[in-house]
Amino acid sequence: MRVTWDQVFAWRLSRQYVASRADEGAVEIAERLCGVQAQVTSAAELAVALRGTKPEPGALVRALDDGVLMKTWAMRGTLHALTPALAAACLALIGSARTWEKPSWQKHFGASPAEVAALTEAVAEVLDSAVLTRDELVEALVSDPGFHRLGAELRSGWGALLKPLAWQGALCHGPARGSKVTFAGPAHLVRDWPGLPEPDAAAPLAILGYLNAYGPATPETFDAWLSRNSLRKTTVRRWFADLGDRLTEVDVEGRSAFLPTDQVDPLAATAPNTSVHLLGAFDQYVLGPGTGDTALLPGAHRAKVSRTAGWISPIVVVSGRIVGTWELADDAVEIAMFDGAHLPKQGLDAAVAHVAVAVGRETLTVRPV
């Protein structure tokens, strides 16, 4: 089957609750998006609010506190809010790469595979029925002489030594204690925590979840989203092949990629969408396919979206394509269109009004920059 990028983008806008918003709330949105990046809590809340028919302040954090969503280091080593089943599937696949056993990882973070294995067991024991701040967790660990030399790395805000523990299901983020991060065992904190499945059993849920929001896509694009291409290419391709007729290969203007078979007819029937949307920082709409996808984001403007220190700018989306960036400044939305283009004439006022509702403002004005 052949489709156009205009059709693909229109289908994604609908599937991701951008053009057709969700009534159900944070859990349904996080599930459909295959996780919401939660490095910055306010950005995660905005991603959910912009996709709901009735935005509720703090909806994502409440779902996390209630244990119906789980916050943990997952895709690409970044914090995400995920449903328990999807978290377990993605963690199983990420963990199967065993990145902490590679010499380059050991050189940078100073822990051997044996030390990581020991840390995993120790953390699971310390967090059994407990929720601890980072300082409390580290103090409990470094009281063991075997872990004393790892204290500085364990205290690092980057969490490099803690990520492999998260990928093995030993810990996840708990409710914030004031301004302090806490950690807990998933089995203690998360409702219906299924435990980590075997990678081959986990792959269908993760792959179909991804493709249902960001397809059509290739095995390589899926792996870039999941693990920054840390998995064996042959393994990822086998996982796709094992899905058999549940996937269909389609041609998108010369690019061959896969889509869930039950979405082939809906995609073929989708008409191009000329709508205008403002999406926030670290939004899944761009993180799913990646900022390197030039069909979505022109390469000449990638640095305006993917900025220094890993920051992903809020984006202006017209007809499904990223055409500019924006920032909230006092009571105005400051918009910078690419290549000096004019602001969209139709649909921008409604997009700005929706942002105002999502951030709890009565009104917002538009200021081109």
Order of alpha helices (4+ residues) and beta strands (2+ residues): beta-alpha-alpha-beta-alpha-alpha-beta-beta-alpha-alpha-alpha-beta-alpha-alpha-alpha-beta-beta-alpha-alpha-alpha-alpha-beta-beta-alpha-beta-alpha-alpha-beta-beta-beta-alpha-beta
